[in-house]
Amino acid sequence: MRPPRDPAEFLAALAELPLLCETPREWAVLAAANLPVFLADHAVCEQQAALSALNLVAHYPDDAELVERMTALAAEEILHLRRVTGILHRRGLQSSRRRGNPYVQALRARVQKDREQVLKVDRLIVGALIEARSCERFTRLLEIIVDDDREVAALLADLGPAEKRHWELFHRLAAREVDPAWFNPHWQGWLGFERDLCLRGGVQATVHG
């Protein structure tokens, strides 16, 4: 995909996201100045995304639609992983070792585990939020580096729309089996939690830093 040049294209992509707060520009500036750190962490995130999708398949093998969609998503995340590690290797860099991700850990800690149907919904909502925030971060970083690093800019130009498709998929799967009158405020509560989590966090050159 051609990296966008018109600022309106960036704004249009961001306007379609459900997130309640914006990543500060200082994060994108920091990540752009530390692309080896960002890319190494990104490789770990892609690996974890594939594993998380397969974990949902393991939890819900009787949900045919979920199994089909999550196995396809896992395969796509592996392709993204290969693409990111390819860039790292061409630059003489290595991906990071598997690490704790405070952002993801905080989201998962909020999942309600006492009711199975809510647990399933919450697991899918966590996926939607991670993908939506990743889409936002990739778009903001692309806006900074679009003229400075063509290889990474081309990567982000492809991954931003992919993350948009992913968050929408997770959201749809989460909402399809429950009453909208319950789901919509439940989703809004999660969005508020994610906003507060981001506002409390620091600024690092990692994907969710």
C-alpha positions, -999 to +999 in steps of 0.1 A: +000+000+000+012+035-008+020+054+025-005+084+027+009+119+023-022+141+027-028+149+064-065+144+058-058+107+051-043+103+086-072+121+102-097+100+084-081+068+096-080+080+132-116+093+131-129+058+126-115+045+158-136+042+189-108+052+213-116+080+238-081+095+240-052+102+216-017+090+219+005+121+226+027+132+197+057+128+219+052+090+218+054+090+180+085+113+180+102+090+206+093+058+186+105+074+154+138+083+170+141+047+184+129+025+155+150-005+165+133-005+199+099-001+183+104-028+157+119-053+181+089-048+204+065-049+175+078-084+166+069-096+201+035-080+198+028-098+165+038-131+181+016-125+210-013-115+188-011-148+169-009-168+201-039-149+216-060-157+186-052-194+188-058-193+226-094-181+218-098-211+194-087-234+222-112-219+246-141-219+222-137-248+197-175-252+193-179-216+180-174-222+143-173-186+133-149-176+160-126-206+151-126-197+114-120-160+120-093-164+147-073-190+128-073-167+098-063-138+120-035-159+136-022-167+101-022-130+092-004-121+124+023-146+116+028-130+082+031-096+099+057-112+123+077-125+094+076-091+077+088-072+108+115-098+116+126-095+080+132-057+085+150-064+117+173-089+102+181-068+072+192-041+096+213-064+117+188-062+146+170-088+167+135-089+180+130-085+218+126-115+241+091-122+253+082-096+280+054-085+301+032-059+285+017-037+313-009-023+290-022-057+279-018-071+314-040-043+328-067-049+302-067-087+309-068-081+347-102-064+342-118-093+324-148-107+344-142-144+351-172-153+372-197-156+343-187-176+312-207-155+287-192-123+300-158-138+301-160-146+264-172-111+256-145-095+277-118-116+261-129-105+227-132-068+238-096-069+250-086-080+216-106-052+200-090-026+222-055-038+216-060-038+179-077-004+179-049+012+199-023-005+177-040+010+146-039+044+162-002+041+171+009+028+137-010+057+121+006+083+143+041+069+138+036+067+101+027+104+100+061+111+116+083+089+095+065+088+062+093+107+044+122+094+065+121+056+064+103+042+033+105+005+044+090+010+078+065+035+064+053+009+038+049-016+067+029+007+088+007+018+058-003-019+054-006-027+091-027+002+101-057-008+080-052-045+090-054-035+127-086-016+119-101-047+103-090-067+134-106-045+160-138-044+141-138-082+139-132-086+176-159-061+184-184-078+161-177-113+176-180-099+211-214-083+204-231-110+183-244-132+211-256-107+237-283-081+241-272-047+227-288-030+256-262-047+278-233-048+254-232-011+244-227+003+280-204-026+288-183-016+257-183+020+268-171+011+302-142-007+286-134+023+264-133+045+295-110+020+313-087+019+283-086+057+281-077+060+318-050+033+314-034+052+286-035+085+304-018+070+335+009+053+315+043+067+307+058+072+272+082+046+259+093+037+223+074+004+225+041-003+206+020+002+238+046+022+257 
